[in-house]
């Protein structure tokens, strides 16, 4: 048996969001602190006034234009990140049934559903014939399959901000059982529509202004954002038969999830602590989820107890918004980029924060690091974490 038989590696990345439309542009803008945060038109449905948005989005030239016209926005941006990741992974000649598709999402194509109801009740325009196939979360996996011809196992996971890690975990299961050789794992969210904003505003977790507060005593909440990320995952042995070892970007060392009722705070802290303990080998850096004030207190307590001052903490999404179902996968992509480029991106903070016994990076740090821990806490009690590591050649 090959010593790497059970290792799952990352061979392709794709990302789009308020910081940019591909991995290099996104990471460079993140380091420079450049992101597109726009004021949203005032309505009577929600109080969220600012959102992090994708600028000048154009569908990738490799995507069929007729298919693109049939897709809702969350499918369109997903096709772009898959296209980038597939090119990076050189995943061209793989048998179609050996590639699975796994998607993490929360609000799906609510913009399509909203426009459809307006067409019915307000008679503003004709209803789209593609409404039925656009509004639900699993639409993305279908559109990816149509665009790229992959016919392996396809699954969609809905778990709020933990959706991305749950999708990765599911993909790893099918890879390790040998049912597929490669997995396209996508996290995507386009919540900037009246339905989405009203729903997320009702949770009380999102900011009404253009800032993303983390680890502050008077937390204003998360800045909401749209975006998508894609990882190409495969068993290491399989990857090394396809491409050179130097092109393997990282490995997913461990991935865990658990659930706890939100009101049981002590049990929630204990479960989260167990979750991080189960992710093997203490990581060098955490890309924190940066949730509401209650969640941040849990994170701070657990990180401080487990790692003390030995770990570096950062929350890059304070620049490009919390993208809900896409958040964990976008964080994972940035973790891989940070290891390979040997620079840790900063968080956006208005002041030096030590209010919760945690020190979060407020500047980029040039340093070699070999492990990153990504954590997520979803609305309703779902919690997840994964660890990515630099591959040793």
C-alpha positions, 0 to 999 in steps of 0.5 A: 500500500502506498504511504499516501493512499489515504491523503487528500490533496488540493490540486486546483483553486478558483475564487471570485468575490469583492476582492477580485475575479481569480485567485491571484487578483483576489489575494493581491487585492486582499493584501492591499486591503482593496475590496468593493463594498457598496451601499445597497438601495434602501428598501422597506424589507431590510436594514442592511445598507452595505454589502461586499459585491463582485465587480464587473463580472463576466462569464468565463470564455470557456463556458457555453453562452447559451447555458450561462443565459439559463443560469441564476447568478449563483450558478454563473459565478460558480461556473467561473471558479470551477473553470479556473480550478479545473485549468489549474488542476489540469483536469482535462482528460479525466473520465467523466464518471470519476469526477464528483461535484459537491456544493455548499450553499445556503440561499440558492437562487433566491434572486430568480425566485424573487424576480419570478414572483414579481413577474407573476404578481406585479406583471413587471416582465415575463416569467423566466422558463428556467425559474424552476431549475434555478432557484434551489441549492442543487441547481449549481451541481447540475449546471456544473455537470452540464458545463464540464460533462462530469457525471460522478456522484453529486451532492449539495449541502446546506449548513449556513456558514459551515456549508463549505466544510461540510461539502469538503468532508462529504467529498473526502468520504467519497474519495477515500472510499474510491467511488470517485477519483477527483472532486469539484468542491464549490462554496457559493452565495449570492445573498444580495437581494431583498429576500436574502437580505431580509432573511439575514437581517432577521438573524441579527448577525449582520452589520447595517454599515460598511464594517465587519466587527470581530472580537469587540465587546460591542460587535456590530456584526458581520458584513454580508458579501457575495462570492464563490470558491472552488477546490479540486480534491483528489487522493494524492496517489491519483494526483501524482499519476496525473501531474507533477508533485510540484503542482500539488498545492496542499493537503487536507489533513483533517476535517470534522463537524458537530452540532449543538443547540445554540442555547446550551452555551457550556455544551457548545464551548465543550463541543467546539473545543473537542472539534478543534482537538480532533483536528490533528496537529496544532495549526500555525494560524487560524482563519476565524469564522468571525460570527456574532458576538456570542460566537466570537466569545466562544471562539476566543475562549476555546482558542485561548485555552487550547493554544494560548499565545502560540497561534496567529489569528486572522479573519481576512473576510473582514475585507470581502464580507462573510459569504455564508455558504462560500465562506469556509471554502474561500477561507481554505483557498486563502489559507492555501495561498498564504502558505504557498506565498508565505504571507499571512493576510491581515484582518480589517480592524478599526483598533488593536483588539485585545478585548477577549484575550485574543490578538488578531492580526491587523497587518500582513506578516511575511512568514513561512507557515505549514498549517492552517486551521479554518473554522465555521459556526453556522446559524442553528448550532452546526460547527465545523473545522478543517486543517490544511497543510503544505505538502512535503515533496 
